[in-house]
Each structure stands twice: as structure tokens, then as C-alpha cells.
Amino acid sequence: MSDISLQERAARIKLLVLDIDGVLTDGRVIYDQDGRELKFFDIKDGHGLKLLQRAGFMIVWLSGRASRPNRVRAEELGIDELVEGFKIKLPEFERLLSERGLKPEQAAFMGDDLIDLPPMRACGLALAPADAWPAVKEVAHWVADLPGGRGAVREACELLLKASGKWEEVTARYFT
């Protein structure tokens, strides 16, 4: 790891790219009796993402699996882009940067499993939930106290907002 502090890395971020299964959800995939897929997304994570959006951050979800629940939740939250079905994520991550005119150090990536390691190594700020696979936590610049699908994304959002100096601005309505 370089000499750049966590605060300095976080302050540079303009784009947050999130894996879905195991980061925005707890990683379980549940099927009902009719074969419909069900997932659990945490409302607090969603609110954290809305706070980031208010502060001007771009948010993209990048998943190895395509899923209707992913599309429904991304649409509900107004996520900038949902990219699904890519088992090799680095080329898509690089495309996202290129299309937005960003450098790798301006992007954070939050992942929880081996499939997420290439973009985590390529970004400026690698994030992981508390229950990420050990090899992923070793690569991460920051590991949440909470697990995936249970507040880890909210923690990451607050880290970015505070590092950018926008925390007070986007939360003022709650404290006045």
C-alpha cells in the first residue's frame, strides 16, 4: 500500500462502484416456490446512497449476476448505471471510468469476493464489508464494521461524505 492516507484517497472520489450480492445484499439468493428470486436490501444503505447523490457523487452497481431485484432497487434509488452479468469486472470498470472522464484514483470500488479483486486493485479506494472474503479484506484500503447488506454501504457513504467535506451540507436538514 502506498503512503497515501485513507482520508486523502477518500477525498478524491467522485464515483462509487458497488458490487451487489454480498455488498448491497447479505449475499444470499432466495427463490420462492414459483422460482422468483428474492433479495434483501438494507434501507440504511439506500439512504446513504441518496445522501451521496445529493452531494454530487456518481454511483454505479456492477454485478456478475443479472437479477430483476437488482433492477427494481437500482431504479427505485435512481442509480446512475446498473451493469449486470459481467463475471470479469475490470474491463467494465475501466469503461465506466473512460465514459465519465475519470482517473482510477477518482473511483472507489466496494466488493466482497474474489471476482471483485481486479477492480479493487485498479481503483483509488478499495472498500469491503466486514464479512468479505479474507483475500478481499487484504486488498481493501478500508473495511466496514458492518457486513454486506446490513449497513456496510452506509458506512462507506459516510466515509466518502465526511472526506469530501459534504457531510454537514447533506445532513443539515436532520440536525436543525
ABEGO torsion letter per residue (X at the ends): XBABBAAAAAAABABBBBBABGAABAGBBBBBAAGBBBBBBBAAAAAAAAAAAAAGBBBBBBBABBBAAAAAAAAAAGBABBBBGBABAAAAAAAAAAAAGBBAAABBBBBABAAAAAAAAABABBBBBAABBAAAAAABABBBABBBGAGAAAAAAAAAAAAAGAAAAAAAAAAX
